[in-house]
């Protein structure tokens, strides 16, 4: 675990992961592409977004959780669309 991740509470890392996952899923819905590319674009957005000191540190998002959320939705898209 890196020094940065030890300082950021796990709950904040999970919140940031959820926000990045939502951004990635939105990107997939609008532009298509691969989940991995959408995640990378969302992470790049998060790095720009987190430049202000009072903003949520999205760059500290849990990457495994982000990936699990995005791929989980992509893999269950047909079931989710039925809801």
FENBELGI-V908952 format. One record per pair of residues at least 24 apart in sequence whose C-alpha atoms are under 10 Angstrom apart, sorted by the first residue. I is the first residue (numbers start at 0). GAP is how many residues later the second one is. If there is no record, write none. Layout:
# FENBELGI-V908952
i->I gap->GAP
i->I gap->GAP
This chain:
# FENBELGI-V908952
i->3 gap->56
i->4 gap->55
i->4 gap->56
i->4 gap->57
i->6 gap->53
i->7 gap->49
i->7 gap->52
i->7 gap->53
i->8 gap->51
i->9 gap->50
i->9 gap->51
i->9 gap->52
i->10 gap->50
i->10 gap->51
i->11 gap->44
i->11 gap->45
i->11 gap->46
i->11 gap->48
i->11 gap->49
i->11 gap->50
i->12 gap->43
i->12 gap->44
i->12 gap->45
i->12 gap->46
i->12 gap->47
i->12 gap->48
i->12 gap->49
i->12 gap->50
i->12 gap->52
i->12 gap->53
i->13 gap->44
i->13 gap->46
i->13 gap->47
i->13 gap->48
i->13 gap->49
i->13 gap->50
i->13 gap->51
i->13 gap->52
i->14 gap->41
i->14 gap->42
i->14 gap->43
i->14 gap->45
i->14 gap->46
i->14 gap->47
i->14 gap->50
i->14 gap->51
i->15 gap->30
i->15 gap->40
i->15 gap->41
i->15 gap->42
i->15 gap->43
i->15 gap->44
i->15 gap->45
i->15 gap->46
i->15 gap->47
i->15 gap->49
i->15 gap->50
i->16 gap->26
i->16 gap->41
i->16 gap->42
i->16 gap->43
i->16 gap->44
i->16 gap->45
i->16 gap->46
i->16 gap->47
i->16 gap->48
i->16 gap->49
i->16 gap->50
i->16 gap->51
i->16 gap->52
i->16 gap->53
i->17 gap->40
i->17 gap->43
i->17 gap->44
i->17 gap->47
i->17 gap->48
i->17 gap->49
i->17 gap->51
i->17 gap->52
i->18 gap->24
i->18 gap->27
i->18 gap->39
i->18 gap->42
i->18 gap->47
i->19 gap->24
i->19 gap->25
i->19 gap->26
i->19 gap->38
i->19 gap->39
i->19 gap->41
i->19 gap->42
i->19 gap->43
i->19 gap->45
i->19 gap->46
i->19 gap->47
i->19 gap->49
i->19 gap->50
i->20 gap->40
i->20 gap->42
i->20 gap->44
i->20 gap->45
i->20 gap->46
i->20 gap->47
i->20 gap->48
i->20 gap->49
i->20 gap->50
i->20 gap->52
i->21 gap->44
i->21 gap->47
i->21 gap->48
i->22 gap->47
i->23 gap->42
i->23 gap->43
i->23 gap->45
i->23 gap->46
i->24 gap->44
i->24 gap->45
i->24 gap->46
i->24 gap->48
i->24 gap->49
i->27 gap->42
i->27 gap->46
i->33 gap->40
i->34 gap->32
i->34 gap->35
i->34 gap->36
i->34 gap->39
i->35 gap->31
i->35 gap->34
i->35 gap->35
i->37 gap->32
i->38 gap->24
i->38 gap->27
i->38 gap->28
i->38 gap->31
i->38 gap->32
